[in-house]
Amino acid sequence: MNSISRRSLLQLGMGTLGYFSTGGRLGRIGRLAAQATTTAPDYKALVCIFLAGGNDANNLIVPLQTLLQTYSSYSAVRGPGFGVDSSQLLPIVTRNGDQYGLHPQLAPLVPLYKQGDLAVVANVGTLFQPSTAAQVIAGSVLVPSNLYSHSDQQSQWQSAQTRTPSASGWGGRVADLLQSSNSTATVPAGISLAGNNLFLSGITTSSGQMGSALLTVDGADGSFRDAGQQKLLSLSSGLSLIQSANLTAKQAITFNTAVTSALSTGASLTTVFPSTVLGNQLFQVAQLIKARAALGVNRQIFYVNMGGFDLHSFQTANESVNFPQLAQALAAFYNAMVELGTLNNVVAFTESEFGRTLQPNTTGGTDHAWGSHHLVLGGPLKAADVYGTFPRLLLRGPDDANGRGAWVPTTSLDQYGATLASWFGVPDASMNTVFPNLPKFSVRNLGFV
């Protein structure tokens, strides 16, 4: 445990520590039925895994033999020197018989797909309104602002606001709507394991943050010294900035105390997580889910982040590092949910600011694009499948926005997020508050959970 002196409290209040901020389906059904007696049915958690930099999902999942295209569509553009060889791809089959291949470094995820607990949602992206490539090229539809900008698209994915800046995230607005579900909670519904982020920023609720280890503030132990410290933080200085800092520091101490106490109870997790950035973050998420009863929470939303996906060069070598880390961390988290009996209460899903061009560049990488494919993991999945509409892998084809294989999304972020939020308990009547562009789309729920 790290220790912070009294002199650091003002820094804590200013956000330096950042604690607070504004196939075998039958077997799977039997397993979930057994777990139903382990966890209170009202508990649910969403885990957002943000792949920062723009993940190249064109290599994450590749069509082998589908109704509309074969592996040759992919290999004709990616080529033998850059694309993944068909013999190395890990085959998965959809409910309608389409055959796809996962990247060979995603092997730990294949059993989860075959068990019915992993799905792919195809060609998801930020959209202001339903759009086709022809409309985008002709300029006849409004598109999200600054489409290929990292910062803008990260904000739009996290806020679900595509044309104007937002001070709140869609995860935070979900937490706002479901405050009554956590009436006895000692911590916020939203907790980040990856620092400050827009995703968990609510309008009426705040979020908590923690790192790979909890920080302990000197004296925050219920002692006489603790009481004196709390008294100092309660004093009015007459300066609003310092008062705000003191309030944030008090919230941090309260959050830290509640989590430390909750995590100290019960048996330790036996699931082994990889010692990677994402593995450590998902281990902490699993620990907090284990402590759900002690924390008094019925709804939790977590945010974790894995960087390194902005691969304009050396993409093949970097994916051989990134994809195993992603797959191993997700598989460990899955095993932890089985161990805790919460597999049917938790859904993890990926986000990333954009996909990448199907056409490689001249430096061994790919460039910023638009629509991308995303993974959803958890017991509540209706079925292992590729949901949505997979793009045609043709340069200047019906889904290409710029001639290099930048896919115009066929599923909007609003539809993707609304499907998750609906499972989480947001009523349809409130969904437009969370996803302001949703009314423009005829299908509001994709039905994967």
Secondary structure by P-SEA (a helix, b strand, c coil): cccccccaaaaaaacccccccccaaaaaaaaaaaacccccccbbbbbbbbbcccccccccccccccccccccccccccccccccccccbbbbbcccbbbbbcccccccaaaaaaaccbbbbcbbbbbcccccaaaaaacccccccccccaaaaaaaaacccccccccccaaaaaaaaacccccccccccbbbccccccccccccbbbbbbccbbbbcccccccaaaaaaaaaaacccccaaaaaaaaaaaaaaaaaaaaaaaaaccccccccccccaaaaaaaaaaaaaaacccccccbbbbbbbbcccccccaaaaaaacaaaaaaaaaaaaaaaaaaacccccbbbbccccbbbbccccccccccccccbbbbbbcccccccccccccccccccccccccccccccccccaaaaaaaaaaaaccccccccccccccccccccccccc
